Amino acid sequence: MLDLSAGDAVVTQLLDDSALVQDQAATAMAAPALEKAGEDIRAAGVLLNADLPRNAYDIAYEALRTTLDGFLNHQGLRVTSRPGHHRAVIDASLGQLEKVVPAQIVNAARRMAHTRGLDQYAYTASVPTPEEASDALEVASRLHELITAAVGGGMIPLWTSRRH
């Protein structure tokens, strides 16, 4: 099993804030989420090859977020529909993955979420360059591969509170 304890405090706080809920039924949503994320990764590659970097970046981010959603689902966690639910996916997942995923991937994923937030809600992000879109696609792809392998290998435990 992977040591996901680095994110215990974040997950606990998100549960306390009702941004996450424990839901055993969510485990059934993990495989479809990871499948959709794989489709989004392929779509982002098509958009990148069509010289549409903004669209490729957006879909790469969606693939990243959907991959992380699948990761949480596999643990029996589900993000609620409260405001900030996209951020809860990022914070809960990446907090747990800090010890087991290379730091450059975790940091790049956090930057992608920040950039996406600026573009989606403040409209202040610059248009991604083809290189930035390509980098985003690489990050989403690597994280998807790692999480899909960990899920398939039974390496991700159900989340349980570690409060004492």
Secondary structure as GFF3:
##gff-version 3
##sequence-region A 1 164
A	DSSP	three_ten_helix	5	7	.	.	.	ID=ss1
A	DSSP	alpha_helix	8	16	.	.	.	ID=ss2
A	DSSP	beta_strand	20	22	.	.	.	ID=ss3
A	DSSP	three_ten_helix	24	29	.	.	.	ID=ss4
A	DSSP	alpha_helix	30	49	.	.	.	ID=ss5
A	DSSP	alpha_helix	53	74	.	.	.	ID=ss6
A	DSSP	beta_strand	77	79	.	.	.	ID=ss7
A	DSSP	alpha_helix	85	97	.	.	.	ID=ss8
A	DSSP	alpha_helix	103	117	.	.	.	ID=ss9
A	DSSP	pi_helix	118	122	.	.	.	ID=ss10
A	DSSP	alpha_helix	130	152	.	.	.	ID=ss11
###
